[in-house]
C-alpha cells in the first residue's frame, strides 16, 4: 500500500477520517435525554460521550479507573452535563449502583451504551483460565449485568440500548477465538433482546467495528516492531485503505440511539472500512 503523508509528515492512513464537527446531529437532538456509557472514559465510549453531549444529552461515564474517569469527566465538562461514576461491569452490584446514581442525578435513563470491553490475543490453547474468565465476565456478562440494571428505567422511557460488538464476532479472526466468541455472544444477545423488549418500545442494536485506532488497538501491537509498520499492515487489509477512528464508530452508535433510527432494532451495524463487503 502506498503510504502518502500529510504536510506534517504523518501517514495518511492514520490521519484520514470524517470531520466530526460536521455531523447530521442537531445540537438539541438529545436534549432532555440521559445516556449511560460503560467504558465511557476512552476509545469509542469516550468519543460517543462527546458526540452525545454535543447533541444536548446528559451523560454518565462508567469505568473502573478512577483517575482516567475523572480526567475524562474534566475534559468533557464544558457542557456541565457529564458525570463520572466509578464501577466495574463485572460486578452486578456496581452496575446497579451506577444506574441508581444516574437516575438520582438526572431522573431518567434513555440510552445505554455497553462499550466496556477487553481483548486477549493468542492461540486458544495458550489462553489461561483467568484470561478466559476476564473476557467472559467483561465482554458478555458485563453487558448483560448493566442491561439488567438499566432495563426497568429504559422501559419507562421507551429508550434503547446500543452494544459494542466486533467484526470478529461475525466472521472470526486469527488468534482471538475466545474474544470472538464473546463478541459473537453480544451479537446474539442484541438480536434476542431486541425481540424481547420490542413490545415495550425498547430498541436494541449493536455496532460491530473492525480495527479502530483506540488504546485497545494500540495494546495489540508488538512492542519490538515499529508501530507505524504494524498499523500500515493492518490498514492494508481494508478496501478503504485505512484504519477507522473512534469518532466514526461513535457516529454509528449515536445514530442508532437517535430518533432517526426509530424503526431499527436487532440490527448489527458494521463499521469496517469494507472488510466484510
N, C-alpha and C positions, 0 to 999 in steps of 0.2 A: 504494500500500500504506500502511495506517495505521501510523504509527511511534510506538507506545506506548513509554513509558520506564519504567525501573525507578526505585526510590526515590532512587538516586544520580545520576539524570539520564542514564544510559546507555541507548541504544536497545535494546529487547528483542530485535530481530532479530540482534543481535550477542551477547547475553548468554544466550540460551536454550541448552539442551543438557542431555544426561543428566548426572545426578550420578554421576560415575565412582568415588565412594567406595563405591557400591553396585553392584558388578558380579556376574556369575554365577561368576566365577573364584575358586576356593578359594585360600587363602594358600599351599598346597602343590601347586597344580595342575601346576606345572612344576619341582617340587623335583628336584634332581639333573640337570636338563636345562640345556644351554648353547645360547645364542641369539646369532647374529651378525647385526648390523643395519647395513647400509650406509646412509649418510645418517641415522645414528642420533643426530646431535648437534642436530637441530632438527626442527620440524614433526611429521609423522606418525611418522617414525622415532623421535624422542625420546619422543613420547607412548607408542609401543609399548614402548620400552625400560622406561619407568616401570611400565607395566602388567605386563610380563613379570617384572620384579623384585618387584613386589608379590605375584606369584603363585609366588614361590620360585625363579625361574630365575637362572642366571648369565648375564651379558650382556656382549658385546663390541661396542662402538660403533666404527664405521669412518667416517672423514670426512677431508676434505682440510685443513680449517682447524685447526691445532694448538691455537690459543688457544680457539676455540669448543669443541673436543673436550675439552680439559682442564676447561673450565668445566662442560660437561655431565656429565663424569665426577664432578666435585666435587659438583654438585647432586644426583646420584643415589647418592652414596657411602654413605648411611646403612646400606645392607644389607651393604656390604663385598663385594658380588658383581658389581661392574661394572668394566670395563677399557676405556680408550680406546686404539685403535691408529690412528695416522695412516696414511692411504692413499688412493689415487685409483683408483676403479673403472675408469677409462680405461686403467690400466696393468695388464697381465696379471701382471707380477712383483709389483706391490703387492698384488694380490688373493691371490696365492699366499703372500706373506709374512704377511699379516694372518690368513689361515686357519691357517697354521702356528703363529702366535703364540697364536691361540685354542686350538688343540689342546695347545700346550705348557702353557698356563695351566690349562686346565680338563679336558683329556684326552678330551673328546668334543665333537661338534658335532651337535646335534639339530634345530635350526631355523635356516634362513637367511631373513632378510627383506631383499629387494632394494628399499630405499626411496630410494636416491640417485637424484636426477633434476633436470633443469633445464628451463626454459621460455623459449622465444623467441616473441614476438608480433609480427605484422606480415604484410603481403602477401608471398606466396611469391616474387614477382619482386624483392622488396627484401631477401630473405634472403641474407646473404653466404655464401661457401663456408666460411669459418671458423665461422660460426654453425651451419651445417648439420652440419659435422664434429663440433662440440661436442655437438649434440643426439644424433647417432647414436652417438658414442663414449661418452657418459654414459648415455643412457636405454636403449639396446638392447645395444650392445657391452659396456657395464659390467655389465649384468645377466647377460649370457652369461659374461663373464670370471669373475665371482665365483661363479656357479653351477658352472662348470667346476672351479674350485679346491675348492669345498665338496663336490661330489657324492661323491667316494670315501668321505668321512667320513659323509655323510648316509646312504649305502647301508649302511655298517656299523651305524649307529644306527637304521636304518629311520625316518629323520627326515622332514622336509618343508621345502618352500620356499614362501614367500608373496611374490609380486611386487606392486609398486605400479604399476598401470596407470592408466587415466583414463577418464572418460566420453567424452572426446574421441577415444579410441581405438576407440570402438564406434559413435558416431554422427557424428563430425566436429564441427567448430566453426569459427566465423569467424576468419580471420587467425591461424591456428595450424596450417596444413596439415602442416608438417614435424613439429611436435611431435605432432600427432595420429597421423601416420604411425609415429613411433617407439613411441607407446603402443599403437597397433594391432599393431605387431610384438611387443610384450610380451604382448598377449593371445594371439596365435598361438603364441608361444614357450611360454606357460604351458600351453596345451591340448596342444601337441605333446609337450612334455617330460613332462607328466603321463602320457601313454600310454607313452612310452619308459621311464619309471622305475617304473611300477606293478608290474611283475614283481619289482622289488627292494624293494617295500614303501615306496617313497618317494612321498609325495604332493606335488603342485604345484598351487597355487591362486593367484589374484590378487584384490586388492581394487581396484575401479575407482571412485575418489571423483570427485565433481563439485567445485564450489568449496568448499574448506576454508580456514578462516582461519589461514593459516600465513605465514611470511616470504616464501615463493614467491608466494603470492597477493597479499600486500602490494606486492611489487615490480611487479605488473602494473598497479597503479593509476597514473593520470596525476598528475604532481606539481603541475600547475596547476589541478586541480579539487578540491573539498572531498572528503576521504576518506570521510566518513560518507555523503555523497550517492551516491558511487560504489558503496559497499558496500550501500546501501539498494536501488539499482537492480539490483545483482547478486542480492540476496536475493529480489527481487520475481519472479524467474524460476521460483522453486521452489514447488511446491504446499504444502510445509510452511512457507513464508514466511520462511525464514532460511537463512543460510549454515551449513555444517557445522563442527564443531570437530575438531581433531586427535585428541582423545580418542575421538570417535565413530568415526572411520576406524580408529584403532588397535584399538578393541574388536573390529572385524571381523577385523583381522589376527590378534589373539591367539586369537579363536575358531577361525579356520581352522588355526592352528598347534596347537590343543589336541586331546586325545583325543576331545572332543565332536564333532569333525569327522572322525573316523577313516574314514568311508565317503564322504568328499568329496574328489575330486581332479579337476583340469581345470576347476574352477569359476571363473567371473568374478563376483565378489560386488559388486553395485552398492551404493554408499553415496552417495546423490544427492538426498535430500530429495524423492523422487518425480519427478525431472526426466524420467526415461526411462520412466515408467509409461505 
